[in-house]
Amino acid sequence: DERVCRICWMGEEKEACVRPCRCSGSSANVHAHCLRKWLQIANDYHCEICQFKYQTKVRMKPVSQVGACCSRTRSAFA
């Protein structure tokens, strides 16, 4: 029985599904990539079904990858 991502409805051909929350059955399956995108768009770090709070890590970009809005700051570190 192939698992299907609850966000994109695709199988595990390109990426394995994970079960990051307390959901069960087919609602539990999600691609990590899809979940990351969903959380960014929703700006909420709880499962919309079981209300589990996802364990997330803040990742900061290197100063060299920050956009033009921070060009003065970036040049100060160059």
Backbone as ProteinMPNN parsed JSONL, in Angstrom:
{"seq_chain_A": "DERVCRICWMGEEKEACVRPCRCSGSSANVHAHCLRKWLQIANDYHCEICQFKYQTKVRMKPVSQVGACCSRTRSAFA", "coords_chain_A": {"N_chain_A": [[0.844, -1.186, 0.0], [0.891, 1.972, -1.113], [2.104, 5.013, 0.222], [0.679, 8.309, 0.29], [1.197, 11.756, -0.089], [-0.415, 14.102, 1.982], [-0.607, 16.728, 1.257], [0.292, 17.332, -1.436], [-0.716, 15.183, -2.801], [0.817, 13.289, -4.108], [2.743, 10.306, -4.634], [5.43, 8.309, -3.276], [7.469, 8.441, -5.153], [9.535, 10.315, -5.736], [10.257, 11.348, -3.28], [10.331, 10.206, 0.031], [7.581, 9.745, 2.265], [6.922, 11.299, 5.417], [5.974, 11.126, 8.896], [5.16, 13.512, 10.727], [3.621, 14.338, 12.907], [0.855, 13.837, 15.202], [-1.164, 12.695, 13.755], [-3.063, 10.027, 12.216], [-3.357, 7.153, 10.038], [-3.997, 7.81, 6.537], [-3.846, 10.559, 6.705], [-1.567, 11.152, 8.07], [0.657, 11.081, 6.445], [3.158, 12.864, 4.738], [5.237, 14.729, 2.528], [8.413, 15.917, 3.467], [9.387, 18.221, 2.217], [7.04, 19.349, 1.108], [5.652, 19.903, 3.474], [7.332, 21.826, 4.67], [7.032, 23.976, 2.839], [4.267, 24.411, 3.111], [4.085, 25.22, 5.809], [5.52, 27.612, 5.705], [3.875, 29.175, 4.047], [1.428, 29.171, 5.458], [2.264, 30.278, 7.81], [2.132, 29.202, 10.338], [2.843, 26.902, 12.845], [1.626, 24.536, 13.596], [-0.047, 21.414, 13.285], [-2.77, 21.303, 11.126], [-4.747, 19.483, 11.473], [-4.422, 17.712, 13.797], [-3.432, 19.495, 15.622], [-0.846, 19.369, 16.607], [2.248, 20.719, 17.641], [4.746, 21.48, 15.483], [8.18, 20.583, 15.548], [10.45, 22.879, 14.906], [13.279, 24.414, 13.308], [15.103, 27.4, 13.296], [16.579, 28.74, 10.518], [19.2, 30.64, 9.479], [20.164, 32.705, 6.773], [23.324, 33.04, 5.115], [25.104, 36.153, 5.27], [25.911, 36.957, 2.746], [23.875, 36.036, 1.111], [21.667, 37.531, 1.568], [19.027, 39.702, 0.572], [18.792, 42.693, -1.586], [17.777, 44.689, 0.057], [19.28, 44.799, 2.272], [21.779, 45.741, 1.614], [23.602, 47.686, 2.557], [24.253, 46.724, 5.081], [25.346, 44.277, 4.379], [27.66, 45.073, 2.95], [29.139, 46.088, 5.011], [30.095, 43.866, 6.265], [31.714, 42.7, 4.449]], "CA_chain_A": [[0.0, 0.0, 0.0], [1.747, 3.148, -1.247], [1.712, 6.215, 0.956], [0.443, 9.495, -0.525], [1.329, 13.002, 0.669], [-1.717, 14.744, 2.174], [-0.577, 18.089, 0.718], [0.373, 17.353, -2.906], [-1.385, 13.966, -3.267], [1.737, 12.469, -4.893], [3.292, 9.168, -3.908], [6.804, 8.377, -2.796], [8.379, 8.22, -6.27], [10.699, 11.204, -5.663], [10.591, 11.645, -1.885], [9.585, 9.385, 0.986], [6.692, 10.468, 3.172], [7.228, 11.252, 6.844], [4.817, 11.272, 9.777], [5.734, 14.46, 11.682], [2.696, 14.775, 13.954], [0.084, 12.764, 15.851], [-2.211, 12.193, 12.865], [-2.96, 8.607, 11.899], [-3.894, 6.795, 8.735], [-3.45, 8.53, 5.391], [-3.628, 11.962, 7.082], [-0.253, 11.289, 8.7], [1.724, 11.064, 5.45], [3.474, 14.133, 4.088], [6.634, 14.924, 2.134], [9.036, 16.971, 4.278], [9.457, 19.418, 1.377], [5.685, 19.92, 1.047], [5.327, 20.431, 4.794], [8.076, 23.083, 4.852], [6.361, 25.008, 2.038], [2.965, 24.661, 3.731], [4.293, 25.978, 7.041], [5.916, 28.968, 5.329], [2.703, 29.877, 3.516], [0.432, 29.314, 6.527], [2.883, 31.003, 8.924], [1.635, 28.552, 11.553], [3.656, 25.71, 13.02], [0.797, 23.488, 14.191], [-0.793, 20.598, 12.33], [-4.145, 21.796, 11.009], [-5.668, 18.394, 11.8], [-4.306, 17.248, 15.19], [-2.929, 20.632, 16.41], [0.503, 19.101, 17.1], [3.198, 21.789, 17.334], [5.916, 20.931, 14.82], [9.496, 20.966, 16.044], [11.102, 23.569, 13.801], [14.553, 25.078, 13.568], [15.29, 28.633, 12.546], [17.8, 28.709, 9.724], [19.547, 31.965, 8.998], [20.961, 32.714, 5.56], [24.573, 33.797, 5.222], [24.95, 37.56, 4.901], [26.108, 37.074, 1.299], [22.657, 35.645, 0.413], [20.571, 38.417, 1.947], [18.609, 40.527, -0.557], [19.267, 44.064, -1.774], [17.305, 45.558, 1.13], [20.296, 44.825, 3.323], [23.075, 45.903, 0.952], [24.519, 48.442, 3.409], [24.71, 45.811, 6.128], [26.182, 43.266, 3.747], [28.963, 45.642, 2.627], [29.863, 46.298, 6.259], [30.706, 42.597, 6.655], [32.524, 42.189, 3.327]], "C_chain_A": [[0.89, 1.25, 0.0], [1.202, 4.342, -0.467], [1.619, 7.403, 0.0], [0.516, 10.718, 0.377], [-0.029, 13.691, 0.773], [-1.756, 16.168, 1.623], [-0.607, 18.082, -0.809], [-0.326, 16.165, -3.569], [-0.509, 13.114, -4.183], [2.268, 11.347, -4.007], [4.734, 9.399, -3.503], [7.831, 8.147, -3.913], [9.659, 9.041, -6.137], [11.15, 11.485, -4.237], [9.721, 10.78, -0.977], [8.7, 10.276, 1.853], [7.177, 10.293, 4.61], [5.924, 11.409, 7.612], [5.234, 12.186, 10.927], [4.847, 14.859, 12.854], [1.952, 13.579, 14.54], [-1.047, 12.213, 14.986], [-1.989, 10.706, 12.587], [-3.57, 8.348, 10.531], [-3.26, 7.607, 7.623], [-3.204, 10.008, 5.687], [-2.24, 12.196, 7.656], [0.871, 11.469, 7.69], [1.906, 12.414, 4.773], [4.942, 14.114, 3.662], [7.196, 16.06, 2.984], [9.089, 18.282, 3.505], [8.091, 20.119, 1.304], [5.309, 20.564, 2.377], [6.048, 21.748, 5.043], [7.415, 24.226, 4.088], [5.032, 25.402, 2.677], [3.109, 25.533, 4.977], [4.713, 27.412, 6.747], [4.721, 29.777, 4.852], [1.7, 30.159, 4.624], [0.938, 30.177, 7.673], [2.345, 30.508, 10.265], [2.372, 27.226, 11.672], [2.932, 24.621, 13.794], [0.132, 22.701, 13.068], [-2.235, 21.085, 12.309], [-5.176, 20.734, 11.372], [-5.611, 18.033, 13.282], [-3.787, 18.321, 16.15], [-1.558, 20.393, 17.043], [1.41, 20.261, 16.714], [4.455, 21.155, 16.753], [7.185, 21.446, 15.468], [10.245, 21.584, 14.871], [12.403, 24.2, 14.264], [14.605, 26.334, 12.716], [16.615, 28.526, 11.815], [18.051, 30.108, 9.182], [20.417, 31.837, 7.754], [22.269, 33.443, 5.823], [24.348, 35.224, 4.738], [25.074, 37.735, 3.396], [24.858, 36.72, 0.497], [21.466, 36.526, 0.751], [20.288, 39.351, 0.784], [19.139, 41.948, -0.546], [18.846, 44.996, -0.65], [18.347, 45.702, 2.231], [21.686, 45.084, 2.754], [24.067, 46.681, 1.797], [25.099, 47.551, 4.497], [25.678, 44.791, 5.549], [27.57, 43.83, 3.454], [29.794, 45.899, 3.877], [30.587, 45.033, 6.704], [31.641, 42.049, 5.586], [34.004, 42.372, 3.564]], "O_chain_A": [[1.557, 1.545, 0.991], [0.007, 4.636, -0.496], [2.372, 7.498, -0.968], [-0.037, 10.719, 1.477], [-0.722, 13.849, -0.232], [-2.832, 16.759, 1.531], [-1.444, 18.754, -1.412], [-0.504, 16.158, -4.787], [-1.026, 12.304, -4.953], [2.238, 11.441, -2.78], [5.195, 10.535, -3.402], [8.946, 7.703, -3.641], [10.749, 8.531, -6.393], [12.311, 11.826, -4.014], [8.518, 10.645, -1.2], [9.044, 11.424, 2.134], [7.765, 9.271, 4.965], [4.897, 11.779, 7.043], [5.621, 11.701, 11.99], [5.271, 15.636, 13.709], [2.384, 12.437, 14.383], [-1.807, 11.356, 15.436], [-0.874, 10.197, 12.706], [-4.216, 9.218, 9.946], [-2.117, 8.046, 7.745], [-2.424, 10.648, 4.982], [-1.785, 13.339, 7.718], [1.94, 11.965, 8.047], [0.949, 13.026, 4.3], [5.787, 13.548, 4.355], [6.516, 17.063, 3.197], [8.859, 19.346, 4.08], [8.01, 21.341, 1.426], [4.719, 21.644, 2.404], [5.452, 22.689, 5.568], [7.253, 25.321, 4.625], [4.71, 26.587, 2.771], [2.341, 26.475, 5.172], [4.309, 28.332, 7.458], [4.575, 30.942, 5.219], [1.176, 31.27, 4.718], [0.145, 30.745, 8.424], [2.132, 31.286, 11.195], [2.507, 26.505, 10.683], [3.547, 23.873, 14.554], [-0.211, 23.26, 12.026], [-2.851, 21.258, 13.362], [-6.351, 21.049, 11.559], [-6.641, 18.046, 13.957], [-3.708, 18.086, 17.355], [-1.153, 21.146, 17.93], [1.352, 20.741, 15.582], [5.148, 20.394, 17.429], [7.258, 22.601, 15.886], [10.633, 20.877, 13.941], [12.598, 24.481, 15.446], [14.197, 26.327, 11.555], [17.65, 28.254, 12.423], [17.2, 30.683, 8.504], [21.293, 30.975, 7.681], [22.325, 34.354, 6.649], [23.493, 35.467, 3.886], [24.398, 38.59, 2.824], [24.776, 37.062, -0.683], [20.363, 36.283, 0.262], [21.213, 39.753, 0.078], [19.843, 42.359, 0.377], [19.507, 46.009, -0.424], [18.287, 46.636, 3.03], [22.678, 44.679, 3.36], [25.26, 46.379, 1.77], [26.291, 47.617, 4.797], [26.703, 44.48, 6.155], [28.566, 43.143, 3.681], [31.022, 45.926, 3.808], [31.577, 45.106, 7.432], [32.295, 41.028, 5.804], [34.816, 41.995, 2.718]]}, "name": "protein", "num_of_chains": 1, "seq": "DERVCRICWMGEEKEACVRPCRCSGSSANVHAHCLRKWLQIANDYHCEICQFKYQTKVRMKPVSQVGACCSRTRSAFA"}
